[in-house]
Amino acid sequence: MSERSTPAARTAVVLGGSHTGMLAARALAGFADRVVVVDRDVLPEGSEPRRGLPQARHAHMLWSGGVRAVEDLLPGITETLRAAGANRLPVTTDVVALSSQGWFRRWPESHHVILAGRDLLDATIRAQVLADERIEPLGGAEVLGLTGTDTEVTGVRIRTADDEERTLAAALVVDATGRGSGAPRWLAALGLPAPERREVDSGLVYASRLYLAPDQARDGFPIVNQQADPRAGGPGRSGWLVPIENGRWIVTLSGTRGGEPCADNDEFLRFARERLPHPVLGDLLGNAEPLSDVSVTRATVNRRHYYERMPVWPENFAVVGDALAAFNPIYGQGLAAAAQSVRIMRDVIRRQGWGAPGLSRRVQKAVARPVRAAWDLAIGQDVFYPGATANGPTLRDRLVAAYVDRLMRTATGNGRVARRVTDVTSLERGAEVLLAPDVLLAAAIGPLRPALYGPPLTAEERKAGGLL
């Protein structure tokens, strides 16, 4: 049967009720009289795990470029998150990081990250979005396909929890269903060609475990990160310690083909101590209390659909978030890029007007901009792992990587260059800032201060983490 409770001309449907979907619903509520959020899960009321979000068991961070976008969509959300227990850490002040070029110094704050368990992050955003009476969640519903033609989408077909098929008529359908998006299949059913797609698969597997930090390290402890070197010739292994709410740490370890972590609890600690470039993560975990078993995820391929390049794009349909481009999660760019895309979608609709001819095509082209930046950051590293692509890195990939290596080495001993690097990694500025004349000159000169030979933890932090 068809949904007829409100006129379709002022109804929007968002497919997917996670981070991106909820932000999209909020953005569309400024234009539509009714926004229906469809999700396979019955969305929880609080900070609870969801079957359809297994990646919630791993470390997440929302870079400042994404924080600003979320704050623009949901004013006051940063303070709401902090009141719920999320941490705000200055970058690079509270980041202890080892790159392939050495340990970074902890320069004064240039940017920041919001850190929380994914369940808390999603629940806080969801509660604020669903407080808007124009937004209706429809949980336990499977998306079967789109309705309409190759020139105009008119709605979406769903199957509800009671096995009833329904059609939701809509003036705009937004796909935010994530990595498992069926958009290529749905569009093909309407007679549209397959989109251009690219994949870069580093073979990375990542494993995470939740810990209760030692008593003195439950407040104000920094992020601890060790990055892999994709050009070292062997498997790339890395690790993150991320302080989240309630004095806990989420620790995520990763490895590419031949160096993967596993789900064994005892092996998790050994991997952190013996297989990373430095044992500091393992030493810290040895003094923390495990609160969970190890969770393992293998779905880490970088995959981008170039919908913006399609010769024909139907009215009333848009794709955002991981459904548009999914990144290797180890780089932490997905949440921020998705939030920026949703904000751009809102701004394009505001400028062009709801229902304007060609609106969806303009939206689809515009939302690709932040995706492009995050994509370049991810594949610029992953393309060097054996088997990541059919043909390996291009000459351009090698030249760019050589410059980035030089830049990263310079950033270990030059605070101004470190700030430019975090301008880009935080998704606050585009990569073109790294080609400014003053940055090029600084890279040619190299670091201004000598290399560090160990993690730059303070004496108080070492004591708090049980390292003294």
BATORKE-29545 format. One record per residue (C-alpha): residue number from 1; residue in three letters; x, z, y. Coordinates in Angstrom, 1 decimal, padded with zeros to 4 digits. Example, Ala and Ser with C-alpha at 12.3 -4.5 7.8 and 13.67 -1.06 7.14 Angstrom:
2
1_ala_012.3_007.8_-004.5
2_ser_013.7_007.1_-001.1
END
This chain:
468
1_met_000.0_000.0_000.0
2_ser_001.1_-000.3_003.6
3_glu_001.7_002.5_006.1
4_arg_-000.7_002.1_009.0
5_ser_-000.8_005.6_010.7
6_thr_000.9_004.3_013.9
7_pro_001.4_000.8_015.3
8_ala_004.5_-000.8_013.8
9_ala_005.6_-002.0_017.2
10_arg_006.7_001.5_018.2
11_thr_007.9_002.6_014.8
12_ala_011.5_002.7_013.6
13_val_012.7_003.4_010.1
14_val_016.2_004.8_009.3
15_leu_017.5_004.5_005.8
16_gly_019.6_007.5_004.9
17_gly_019.3_011.1_006.1
18_ser_023.0_012.1_006.3
19_his_025.2_012.4_009.4
20_thr_024.9_008.8_010.5
21_gly_021.2_008.5_009.7
22_met_020.2_011.7_011.6
23_leu_022.2_010.6_014.6
24_ala_020.6_007.1_014.4
25_ala_017.1_008.8_014.3
26_arg_018.0_010.8_017.4
27_ala_019.2_007.7_019.2
28_leu_016.0_005.7_018.4
29_ala_013.6_008.5_019.3
30_gly_014.3_007.7_022.9
31_phe_012.6_004.3_022.5
32_ala_010.2_004.6_019.5
33_asp_007.0_006.7_019.3
34_arg_007.8_007.4_015.6
35_val_011.0_007.4_013.6
36_val_010.8_007.8_009.8
37_val_014.0_008.9_008.0
38_val_014.0_007.8_004.4
39_asp_016.4_009.4_001.9
40_arg_016.6_009.6_-001.9
41_asp_017.1_013.4_-001.7
42_val_014.6_015.9_-000.5
43_leu_016.5_017.1_002.5
44_pro_017.3_020.8_002.4
45_glu_016.2_023.1_005.2
46_gly_019.5_024.9_005.5
47_ser_023.2_024.5_004.7
48_glu_022.9_023.5_001.1
49_pro_024.6_021.0_-001.2
50_arg_022.9_017.6_-001.7
51_arg_023.0_015.6_-004.9
52_gly_023.4_012.4_-002.9
53_leu_026.4_013.6_-000.9
54_pro_029.1_014.5_-003.5
55_gln_031.8_014.0_-000.9
56_ala_030.6_017.1_000.9
57_arg_032.9_019.1_-001.4
58_his_035.9_017.7_000.3
59_ala_037.6_018.3_003.7
60_his_035.9_016.7_006.7
61_met_036.8_016.7_010.4
62_leu_035.1_015.3_013.4
63_trp_037.7_013.9_015.9
64_ser_037.1_014.4_019.6
65_gly_036.2_010.7_020.0
66_gly_033.3_011.4_017.6
67_val_032.6_014.8_019.1
68_arg_032.0_013.2_022.5
69_ala_029.6_010.7_020.9
70_val_027.6_013.3_019.0
71_glu_027.5_015.5_022.1
72_asp_026.1_012.6_024.1
73_leu_023.4_012.1_021.5
74_leu_022.7_015.8_021.0
75_pro_023.7_017.7_024.2
76_gly_024.9_021.2_023.4
77_ile_025.6_020.5_019.7
78_thr_029.2_021.5_019.9
79_glu_028.3_025.0_021.0
80_thr_025.6_025.1_018.4
81_leu_028.1_024.2_015.7
82_arg_030.5_026.8_016.9
83_ala_027.8_029.4_017.0
84_ala_027.1_028.5_013.3
85_gly_030.7_029.1_012.4
86_ala_032.4_025.8_012.9
87_asn_036.0_025.8_014.3
88_arg_037.3_023.9_017.3
89_leu_041.0_023.3_017.0
90_pro_043.2_021.7_019.7
91_val_045.4_018.7_018.7
92_thr_048.3_018.8_018.2
93_thr_048.6_022.5_019.2
94_asp_047.0_023.8_016.0
95_val_048.1_021.1_013.6
96_val_051.1_021.6_011.4
97_ala_051.8_018.0_010.1
98_leu_054.5_016.3_008.1
99_ser_054.5_012.5_008.5
100_ser_056.8_010.0_006.7
101_gln_059.0_010.3_009.8
102_gly_059.3_014.1_009.8
103_trp_057.5_017.2_011.1
104_phe_055.5_016.9_014.3
105_arg_056.0_019.4_017.0
106_arg_052.9_021.3_018.2
107_trp_052.5_019.9_021.6
108_pro_050.0_021.2_024.2
109_glu_046.4_020.2_023.6
110_ser_045.6_016.5_024.1
111_his_042.5_016.2_021.9
112_his_040.5_018.3_019.5
113_val_038.7_018.4_016.2
114_ile_035.6_020.2_015.0
115_leu_036.0_021.6_011.5
116_ala_033.2_022.8_009.2
117_gly_032.0_022.4_005.7
118_arg_030.1_019.2_005.5
119_asp_026.9_021.0_004.4
120_leu_027.0_023.1_007.6
121_leu_027.8_020.1_009.8
122_asp_024.9_018.1_008.4
123_ala_022.5_021.0_008.4
124_thr_023.2_021.9_012.1
125_ile_022.8_018.3_013.2
126_arg_019.7_017.8_011.0
127_ala_017.9_020.9_012.3
128_gln_018.4_019.8_015.9
129_val_017.3_016.2_015.2
130_leu_014.2_017.1_013.2
131_ala_013.1_019.5_015.9
132_asp_011.9_016.4_017.7
133_glu_008.3_015.9_016.6
134_arg_008.7_012.1_016.8
135_ile_011.2_012.2_013.9
136_glu_009.7_012.5_010.3
137_pro_011.8_013.0_007.2
138_leu_010.6_011.2_004.0
139_gly_012.7_012.6_001.2
140_gly_012.7_011.7_-002.5
141_ala_012.2_008.0_-001.7
142_glu_014.1_005.1_-003.1
143_val_014.6_002.0_-000.9
144_leu_013.5_-001.2_-002.9
145_gly_014.2_-003.8_-000.2
146_leu_013.2_-005.2_003.2
147_thr_010.1_-007.0_004.1
148_gly_010.0_-010.1_006.3
149_thr_011.9_-013.3_006.5
150_asp_015.4_-014.6_007.1
151_thr_014.7_-014.5_010.8
152_glu_012.7_-011.2_011.2
153_val_012.6_-008.0_009.3
154_thr_009.1_-006.4_009.4
155_gly_009.6_-003.2_007.4
156_val_011.0_-001.7_004.2
157_arg_009.6_-001.2_000.7
158_ile_010.1_002.2_-000.9
159_arg_009.3_004.0_-004.1
160_thr_008.2_007.7_-003.5
161_ala_008.9_010.7_-005.7
162_asp_005.4_010.2_-007.3
163_asp_006.4_006.7_-008.4
164_glu_004.2_005.0_-005.8
165_glu_005.4_001.9_-004.0
166_arg_004.8_001.7_-000.3
167_thr_005.7_-000.5_002.6
168_leu_006.7_001.1_005.9
169_ala_006.1_-001.4_008.7
170_ala_008.7_-001.1_011.5
171_ala_009.9_-002.7_014.7
172_leu_013.4_-001.7_013.7
173_val_015.0_-000.8_010.4
174_val_018.5_000.8_010.5
175_asp_020.6_001.0_007.3
176_ala_022.6_004.2_007.2
177_thr_022.7_004.6_003.4
178_gly_026.5_004.8_003.2
179_arg_028.9_003.3_000.6
180_gly_026.0_002.5_-001.8
181_ser_024.1_000.4_000.7
182_gly_022.0_-002.4_-000.8
183_ala_022.0_-004.4_002.5
184_pro_023.8_-007.5_001.1
185_arg_021.3_-007.6_-001.8
186_trp_018.3_-007.0_000.5
187_leu_019.4_-009.7_002.9
188_ala_019.9_-012.1_000.1
189_ala_016.4_-011.5_-001.1
190_leu_015.2_-012.7_002.3
191_gly_017.2_-015.9_002.0
192_leu_020.3_-015.0_004.0
193_pro_023.9_-015.7_002.9
194_ala_026.3_-013.1_001.7
195_pro_028.3_-011.5_004.5
196_glu_032.1_-011.8_004.6
197_arg_033.6_-008.7_003.1
198_arg_037.1_-007.3_002.7
199_glu_038.3_-004.5_000.5
200_val_041.7_-002.7_000.5
201_asp_041.9_-000.3_-002.4
202_ser_044.9_002.0_-002.5
203_gly_043.8_003.5_-005.8
204_leu_043.6_006.9_-004.2
205_val_042.0_009.8_-005.9
206_tyr_041.3_013.0_-004.0
207_ala_040.6_016.5_-005.3
208_ser_039.4_019.5_-003.3
209_arg_039.0_023.2_-003.8
210_leu_037.4_025.9_-001.6
211_tyr_039.5_029.1_-000.9
212_leu_039.0_032.4_000.9
213_ala_041.9_032.7_003.2
214_pro_044.1_035.9_003.3
215_asp_042.6_038.6_005.5
216_gln_044.9_037.9_008.5
217_ala_044.5_034.1_008.2
218_arg_040.7_034.0_008.5
219_asp_040.7_033.4_012.2
220_gly_042.8_031.0_014.2
221_phe_044.9_029.5_011.4
222_pro_046.1_025.9_012.0
223_ile_045.4_022.8_010.0
224_val_048.3_022.1_007.6
225_asn_048.7_018.4_006.7
226_gln_051.3_016.4_004.7
227_gln_050.9_012.7_004.9
228_ala_051.9_010.1_002.3
229_asp_054.4_007.3_002.9
230_pro_053.0_004.1_001.6
231_arg_056.3_002.3_001.8
232_ala_058.3_004.9_-000.1
233_gly_058.0_002.9_-003.3
234_gly_056.1_005.3_-005.5
235_pro_052.6_006.9_-005.5
236_gly_051.5_008.2_-002.2
237_arg_050.6_011.9_-002.3
238_ser_049.2_014.0_000.6
239_gly_047.4_017.2_001.3
240_trp_045.2_018.9_003.9
241_leu_044.4_022.5_004.5
242_val_041.4_022.7_006.8
243_pro_040.1_026.1_008.1
244_ile_036.3_026.1_008.2
245_glu_033.5_028.7_008.7
246_asn_033.5_032.2_007.2
247_gly_037.3_032.5_006.9
248_arg_037.5_029.8_004.3
249_trp_039.8_026.9_003.7
250_ile_038.9_023.6_002.2
251_val_042.1_022.1_000.6
252_thr_042.2_018.4_-000.3
253_leu_045.0_016.9_-002.3
254_ser_045.3_013.2_-002.9
255_gly_047.4_010.7_-004.8
256_thr_047.4_006.9_-005.3
257_arg_047.9_005.0_-008.6
258_gly_050.2_006.9_-010.9
259_gly_050.2_010.1_-008.8
260_glu_046.5_011.2_-008.9
261_pro_045.5_014.8_-008.9
262_cys_043.0_016.0_-011.6
263_ala_040.2_018.4_-011.9
264_asp_042.2_021.1_-013.7
265_asn_042.2_024.3_-011.6
266_asp_045.7_025.4_-012.6
267_glu_047.1_021.9_-012.0
268_phe_045.7_021.9_-008.5
269_leu_048.1_024.6_-007.4
270_arg_051.0_023.0_-009.3
271_phe_050.3_019.7_-007.5
272_ala_050.3_021.4_-004.1
273_arg_053.6_023.1_-004.9
274_glu_055.6_020.5_-006.8
275_arg_054.2_017.1_-006.0
276_leu_053.9_017.1_-002.3
277_pro_056.9_016.5_000.0
278_his_057.0_020.2_000.9
279_pro_055.7_023.2_-001.0
280_val_054.2_025.0_002.0
281_leu_050.6_024.1_001.0
282_gly_051.1_025.5_-002.5
283_asp_052.8_028.6_-001.1
284_leu_049.8_029.2_001.1
285_leu_047.3_028.7_-001.7
286_gly_049.1_031.1_-003.9
287_asn_048.1_033.9_-001.5
288_ala_044.4_032.7_-001.1
289_glu_041.4_033.4_-003.3
290_pro_039.8_030.4_-005.1
291_leu_036.1_030.2_-004.5
292_ser_035.3_027.1_-006.4
293_asp_036.5_024.8_-009.2
294_val_038.2_021.6_-008.3
295_ser_036.0_018.6_-007.2
296_val_037.4_015.1_-007.7
297_thr_036.3_011.8_-006.1
298_arg_037.6_008.3_-006.9
299_ala_035.3_006.3_-004.5
300_thr_037.9_005.8_-001.8
301_val_038.2_002.0_-001.3
302_asn_038.2_000.7_002.2
303_arg_035.3_-001.8_002.4
304_arg_034.1_-003.6_005.4
305_his_031.2_-006.0_005.8
306_tyr_031.5_-008.4_008.7
307_tyr_027.8_-008.6_009.5
308_glu_028.7_-009.4_013.1
309_arg_030.1_-012.8_011.9
310_met_027.0_-014.0_010.0
311_pro_025.7_-017.3_011.4
312_val_022.2_-016.0_011.3
313_trp_021.0_-012.4_011.7
314_pro_017.4_-011.3_011.4
315_glu_015.5_-009.5_014.2
316_asn_014.7_-005.8_013.8
317_phe_017.6_-004.9_011.4
318_ala_020.9_-003.1_011.9
319_val_023.6_-001.6_009.7
320_val_025.8_001.4_010.8
321_gly_028.1_003.9_009.3
322_asp_029.6_003.6_005.9
323_ala_027.1_000.9_005.1
324_leu_028.9_-001.2_007.6
325_ala_032.5_-000.1_006.9
326_ala_033.7_002.6_004.5
327_phe_037.2_004.0_005.0
328_asn_039.6_005.8_002.8
329_pro_038.4_009.4_003.6
330_ile_041.9_010.8_003.7
331_tyr_042.2_009.5_007.3
332_gly_039.2_011.4_008.5
333_gln_037.8_008.6_010.7
334_gly_034.4_007.9_009.1
335_leu_032.3_010.5_010.9
336_ala_033.7_009.7_014.3
337_ala_033.4_006.0_014.0
338_ala_029.8_006.3_012.8
339_ala_028.8_008.5_015.7
340_gln_030.4_006.1_018.2
341_ser_028.6_003.2_016.6
342_val_025.2_005.0_016.9
343_arg_025.8_005.8_020.5
344_ile_026.7_002.1_021.2
345_met_023.5_001.1_019.4
346_arg_021.5_003.4_021.7
347_asp_023.2_002.0_024.8
348_val_022.6_-001.6_023.8
349_ile_018.9_-001.0_023.2
350_arg_018.7_000.8_026.6
351_arg_020.2_-002.1_028.4
352_gln_018.4_-004.9_026.6
353_gly_015.0_-003.2_026.1
354_trp_013.1_-002.3_022.9
355_gly_012.0_-005.4_021.1
356_ala_014.0_-007.8_023.3
357_pro_014.8_-011.2_021.6
358_gly_018.2_-011.2_019.9
359_leu_018.5_-007.4_020.2
360_ser_019.5_-006.7_016.6
361_arg_022.3_-009.3_016.7
362_arg_023.6_-007.8_019.9
363_val_023.5_-004.4_018.3
364_gln_025.3_-005.6_015.2
365_lys_028.1_-007.1_017.2
366_ala_028.5_-004.1_019.4
367_val_028.6_-001.4_016.6
368_ala_031.5_-003.2_015.1
369_arg_033.8_-002.2_017.9
370_pro_034.7_001.4_016.9
371_val_034.6_000.3_013.3
372_arg_037.4_-002.2_014.1
373_ala_039.7_000.5_015.4
374_ala_039.2_002.9_012.5
375_trp_039.6_000.0_010.0
376_asp_042.9_-001.0_011.5
377_leu_044.2_002.6_011.2
378_ala_043.2_002.9_007.6
379_ile_044.3_-000.4_006.1
380_gly_047.4_-000.5_008.2
381_gln_048.7_002.2_005.7
382_asp_046.8_001.4_002.6
383_val_047.6_-002.3_002.4
384_phe_051.2_-001.3_001.3
385_tyr_050.2_000.5_-001.9
386_pro_050.7_-001.6_-005.0
387_gly_047.5_-003.3_-006.1
388_ala_045.7_-002.5_-002.8
389_thr_045.0_-006.2_-002.2
390_ala_045.4_-009.4_-004.2
391_asn_048.3_-010.7_-002.1
392_gly_049.9_-007.6_-000.7
393_pro_050.7_-007.0_003.0
394_thr_051.1_-009.9_005.4
395_leu_054.0_-010.5_007.7
396_arg_051.9_-009.2_010.5
397_asp_051.2_-006.0_008.5
398_arg_054.9_-005.5_008.0
399_leu_055.8_-006.0_011.6
400_val_053.0_-003.7_012.8
401_ala_054.0_-001.1_010.2
402_ala_057.7_-001.2_011.3
403_tyr_056.6_-000.6_014.9
404_val_054.2_002.2_013.9
405_asp_057.0_003.9_011.9
406_arg_059.3_003.8_015.0
407_leu_056.5_005.1_017.1
408_met_055.7_008.0_014.7
409_arg_059.4_009.0_014.6
410_thr_059.4_009.0_018.4
411_ala_056.3_011.1_018.5
412_thr_058.0_013.9_016.4
413_gly_060.2_014.5_019.5
414_asn_058.4_013.1_022.5
415_gly_055.2_014.8_023.6
416_arg_054.0_011.9_025.8
417_val_054.2_009.5_022.9
418_ala_052.5_012.0_020.6
419_arg_049.6_012.1_023.0
420_arg_049.3_008.3_023.0
421_val_049.2_008.4_019.2
422_thr_046.5_011.0_019.1
423_asp_044.6_009.0_021.8
424_val_044.2_006.4_019.0
425_thr_043.8_008.6_015.9
426_ser_041.1_010.6_017.7
427_leu_039.2_007.3_018.4
428_glu_039.2_008.1_022.1
429_arg_041.3_005.0_023.1
430_gly_042.1_001.7_021.4
431_ala_045.4_000.7_019.8
432_glu_046.4_-001.3_022.9
433_val_047.6_001.9_024.6
434_leu_050.4_001.9_022.0
435_leu_051.7_-001.4_023.5
436_ala_051.9_-000.2_027.1
437_pro_055.3_-000.8_028.6
438_asp_056.2_002.9_028.9
439_val_055.3_003.4_025.2
440_leu_057.3_000.4_024.1
441_leu_060.3_001.8_026.1
442_ala_059.9_005.2_024.6
443_ala_059.8_003.8_021.1
444_ala_063.0_001.9_021.8
445_ile_064.7_005.1_023.0
446_gly_063.4_007.2_020.1
447_pro_062.7_011.0_020.0
448_leu_063.9_013.1_022.9
449_arg_064.2_016.3_020.8
450_pro_066.0_016.9_017.5
451_ala_064.1_016.7_014.2
452_leu_062.4_019.8_012.7
453_tyr_063.5_020.7_009.2
454_gly_060.5_022.8_008.2
455_pro_056.8_023.4_009.0
456_pro_056.4_024.6_012.6
457_leu_054.4_027.7_011.7
458_thr_054.8_030.7_014.0
459_ala_056.1_034.0_012.7
460_glu_052.6_035.4_013.0
461_glu_051.1_032.5_011.0
462_arg_053.7_032.9_008.3
463_lys_052.9_036.5_008.0
464_ala_049.1_035.9_008.0
465_gly_049.5_033.3_005.3
466_gly_051.7_035.5_003.2
467_leu_054.8_033.5_003.6
468_leu_057.0_036.3_004.9
END
